[in-house]
Amino acid sequence: MASEQDGTLVSTSYMAEMFNDALYYLYEASNAGDELTKHRFNRSAIINFCSSAEAAIAKVLHKHLEQYKDDLRDKDDIRLWRSLNNPDIMPPKASKSIPGKIETIERLLAKRFPEEIKVAYMQLTNLRNKIIHFDPSNKLIVYNDGTVERMATKAPEIIGDFISELFKMIDSYTVDGFQTKRVHSY
């Protein structure tokens, strides 16, 4: 008789976990036997790649704001720090969008993303938004013109470059195991 064991999964890095999940979906898309399944896995890959980057952004913002919390003077920065520590506090309006979060990071760290990395990430995020907030006017892009498949294939590099650049901005090259766990299954 098989014994039951308490199986517990602990994620040490949501950022790495979402990236690896995205790699898994991308792998499954490449092996899909029909177009509907391929589309499903490519869409899921894009969503998870973008979730990985958003988790990295939140991690860096939290780390920076926590480190300098006693020196914060801007009311929006104080509110952002508090919202990252308390889900009941609404973040400032500028921090509710990816462009706003990128602007906040660039301002707080006094460093800028290379334009081509930022543009590629924003293009992927815009596609993710079309998938998540589906509108019939986006049907061609989401389902029929090959954009999702092309972008899903490019996503590991786009997100990898974005997160790597984000790490460089905080002088770190191995945050939360991201750089060491880049496989589609682990």
N, C-alpha and C positions, 0 to 999 in steps of 0.2 A: 504494500500500500504506500502510495506517495505521501510524503509528509508536507504539510503546509508550512511555508516559511513566510515571515513578515518581510515583504519586499518593499523597501523604501527607496525612492529616488530623490536625490538631493541635487539641485542645480546650484553650482557655484558661480555660474555666469550666465545670466539670461541672454546676454549679448552673444556669447559663444554658442549656446544651445540653439538659439533661433537661427544663427548662421549655419550650423550643422544640420538643423531641420531643413533649411532651404536647400542645402546641398543634396540632402536625401530626396526631396521632391524633384529637384532638377535631374537627378539620377533616374528616378522613377519615370519622369517624363520622357527621357531618352529611350527607355525600354517599353513604353506604352504601346499597346497593340492597336489602339484606335485613337482618332483625333480628339474625341470628347475627353478621354482620360488624359491624353497629352496636355490639352488645354487646362484641365483641372490641376494637374501637377505643376505646370508652369505658372499658373496664377498663384498657387500656394507658395511656390518658391519665391516669387516676387514679394508677396506679402511678408514672408518670413525674413527675407534679406533686409527689407526696409525696417522690420521690427528690430532686427539686430542692430542696425545703425541708430535707431531711436533709443535703444537701451544704452548704447555707447554714449550718445549725447547726454542722456540723463545721468549716467555714471560720472562723466567728466564734469557736468554742471554741479552735481551734488558734491563731488570731491573738492572742487575749487571753492564753492560757496561755504562748505564746512570748514575748510582750511582758513578762510578769510572772514568768517562770520562776524567776528568782533570789529572788523574794519569796514563792514558794509554800511554805506551811507544812503545809497539810492533806495527809495521806498520799494520800487519794483524788484530790485535785487533781494531785499530783505523778504519780501512776499514770496518770491520764487524759492528762496532757501526754505522758508517755512512750509511752502506747498510741497516741496520734495520730501519733507519729513512728516507731513500730515496730509492724508488724502482728503480731509474735510476742508482744507484751505484751497481756494481757487487760485491757480497761478495767474500772474499778470497776463493781459491780453497778448502781448508780444511773444509770450512763451507758449502759446497754444498752437503755433504753426511751426513747421520745419524751417521756413525762412527766418522766422522770428527767433527760433532757438539757435540757428547758425549765427545770426547777427549778435545774439547775446553772448555766445561763446567767443566770437571774434572780438567783441568789445571787452569782455572780462579778461581774456587772456592776452589782449593787445597783439593778436596774431591773426593772419588771414589764411583761409584755405586757398590753394591755387584755384584759379577760376575754372579750369577745365574739370577738376575733380568736383567742385561744387555744382557746376552745370550738369554734369553726368548724373550726380546723385539726385538733383532736383528733377531731372527728366524721369528717372526711375520712380521717384516719389510721386510725381504727377500721374504716372501710369498706375501705380499702386492705388492712388486715390480714385482713378476711373474704375478700377476693379472693385474696390471696397464700397464706393458710393455710386454704384452702377446706375446709369441713366441710359434709356434706350438710344439716345443720340451717340453713345459711345460703343454701341454694339459692334460696329465694323472693327474698331480698334481692338476691343477686348476679345473678339471671337474670330474674325475672318481675315485680317490683312497680314498676319504673321508678326505683328509688333510684339505681342506678348512673348512669343517664342524667342524672337531675336533679343529682346531685353532680358529675358530670363537667362539666356546663355551668357550675356554680358554682365549680369548682376554680380556674380562672385568677384569679378575684377573691380567693378564700380564700387561696391560696398567695401571690399578689401582695401582699395585705395583710400576711400573716405575715412574708414576707421583707422587705418595706419597713419594717415595725415593727422587725424584727431589725436592719436597717441603721441605723435611727434610734437604737437602743440603743447602737450603737458610733459614733455621730455620723458615719455615712457614708451617702451616698445613691446611690452608683453602684459597688457592689462587683462586680468581675469582669464588667462589661458587662451585667449582668442587666437593668438598666433600659433599655438601649439596643437590646436584641436580642429584643424580645417580639413575634415574628412566627412563623407556623406553618412557614415554610420560609425558609432563608437559605443 
